[in-house]
C-alpha cells in the first residue's frame, strides 16, 4: 500500500489522488501539514532516492520564500534539511508518495506510471 502525503487544498495532490483512483491503486492519505514525516523517515528517503535535497522542498511555497531558503538550502546538509522539513509540512514538495522502498515527489503522470504501475 502507498502512503500518500498531501495538503488538502493542493491541486497537485488532487490530481495525484485521482490518478491513483483511476488506476485502482491502494493508498492511505496522510495530511502532511498535521503529520509531517519524521526527520528519520526523511533522511531514509533522501538516501534511498538519490534525488538532490532541493527536490524535497516546495520551492514555490510561501514558507520557502519567507525563510529565504533559496539562499540557504545549497549549504544545508541532508540532516539539516530533514530536520527543517520534519517541523513544517508546508515546506515539503507534494504530493509525496512512498511504498516504503521508493518515493515520488510532486505529481507527474509519466513518473507515476513508471514508478507505481510496475
N, C-alpha and C positions, 0 to 999 in steps of 0.2 A: 504494500500500500504506500502511496505517496503522501508526504507531508506537504501541504500547500500553504505557505506563509503568505498572508495578504494583508492589505489595508482595505477596509470595507468600501471606501469610496474611490478606490483606484480603478481606472478604466482598463489598464493593462491586466489587472487581476481578474476583472470580469471576463475579459477575452480569454484569458488562460483557463479559468473555470469552465467556460463554455466549450472550449476545445477539449478539455478532459471529459466533460459530459458527452459531447458528440462522439468521442472515441471510446466511450464506456470504460473509462479508467476509474479505478477505486482510489479515492483520496480523502484525507481529512483536512479540514480547514483549520488553520491556526491564525489568530489575529496577532500579527507581528508587532502591533502597537501595544496591546495589552500584555503580550507574552513574547518578547523578542527572544531569539535564540541565545543560548548562553555563550560566554566567551570561549569555553572549551569546545562547544559544538562548532562555532565559527572558525576557530583555529583548525579543527579537523577538516572542515570543508575547504578552507583556504589551501591547506596542504594537499588534499586529495584532488582538488580541481585543476591545479596548475594554472589558474587564472591570476592575472595581476590583482593585487589587493584593491585597486581602484574600482574593479568591476563589482565589488560587493557594496559600493556606495551608490545611493540615489543622488547622482550628481545634478539632477535638475530640481531637487527639493529645496525648500526654503531653509531647512535646518542646515543643510550642506553649505549654503551661502552665508547664513548667519554665523557659522563657526569658521568661515573663511578656509574651508578645508582644501580648496583648490591649491592654496599655497603651502599648507602644512602636510597634506596627505603624501606627497612624494618622499618626505623624510620619515614617515611613520614606519615602524616595524609591524609585522603581522600581529604580534601580541598587542601592541598599542591600538592598532586598528580594530582588532577583535574586541578589546575592552570597550572602546568607544561605541562600536556598533551594538554591543550587548546591552548598553544602557539606554538606547534610543532607537526603536524600531523605525522611526521616520527617516533615519539615515540609510537604511538598508534598501538595496535595489529590489524591486518587487515586480511580479511575484517571485518568491524564492521557492523552488520545488526540489525536494530530495526524497530519495528512496532509501536513504541510509548509506548508500555507497557512492552515488553521484548526485550532482546538483546542477540546476539551471537557474539563471538569474534573469529576470525580465521575461516578457512574452515575445517569442518569435516563433511563428508556426513551423518554419523549417527546422529549427532547433528542437522544438517539442517533438516533431515527427521522428527526427533522427535519434533523440535520446529516450523518448518514452514509448515508442511503438515497437520496440525490439521484443 
